[in-house]
Amino acid sequence: MIELPLILLITALLGSILAGLSCSTIGVFVVRMNLVSIGYCMSHAAFAGAAFGLLINVDPMFGAIVFSIATALFLGPLSEKAKLESNVVIGFLFSIMIAFAFIFLNMIPGNAATGAALSILWGSIFMINLNDLFLLVLLSFVMLLFFILFYKELTAMLFHRKLAEASGVNTKMFFFAILFFVGFTVSVSLKLVGGLLVFALIVNPTSTAYQLFFDFKKISLASPFIGVVSCLLGFLVSLEWNLPIGAAIVVVSSLIFAFSILFSPKRKKGKKPLFS
């Protein structure tokens, strides 16, 4: 088992809790709106931004945030104005971002950035610092406050977007807000989970909650809880067996999801979720 200094252990532990909370909270909306591929797109946009940051010698986190937010701002209006399905636009952005990521990495001179690049890919306990914790705390607070204040509007949009629009809900604004939160969440979780794996932390806990519960309120509460548990268990596994923390978290969350399918009350009773 890896032995860490107390301050590093506490920082990584808090980072795991906050990453699990933020990713699995936004995952409730990503999964329900059938925007799972957004996780792929945003994670690779963040990866490309982090690689660009390494290339120009700035903080990779800053590059990841800029690229992710830019992708989110580009994704919404493009899908609306071009009259294309969101997943079509996501597929286009996904391919171009992963191409940019490897181009930027290839342009970095020498092997000095190899360790940082691998940490961006797979995540690392040692990359988390107090600034990252501050961003995660800020993100979690703002996102939870937003969802609490606009819970009725968001629920109406998830149930039926056109009916929500007819009722006076500005669904376009809420859709763009969700894209923004996805982009920011992926960016600030990048160092811990890794650019190629962070989308799984958005999808797996929420998918588990949908298997276990019918009521949307219970799903909304269970998903962050499952996300936090997945991150904590993954953190312990990574310390015990000296594994990349991102990979450990994803394996644990995937196993929890697999067990939820086996023991799902919906599977036994043949029932469908409330929002299907």
Secondary structure, DSSP 8 states (H G I E B T S, - for coil): -----HHHHHHHHHHHHHHHHHHHHHHHHHHHTT-HHHHHHHHHHHHHHHHHHHHTTS-HHHHHHHHHHHHHHHHHHHHHHTT--HHHHHHHHHHHHHHHHHHHHHHS-SSTTHHHHHHHHH--GGG--HHHHHHHHHHHHHHHHHHHHTHHHHHHHHH-HHHHHHTT--HHHHHHHHHHHHHHHHHHHHHHH-TTTHHHHHHHHHHHHHHH-SSHHHHHHHHHHHHHHHHHHHHHHHHHHT--HHHHHHHHHHHHHHHHHHT-HHHHHT---S--
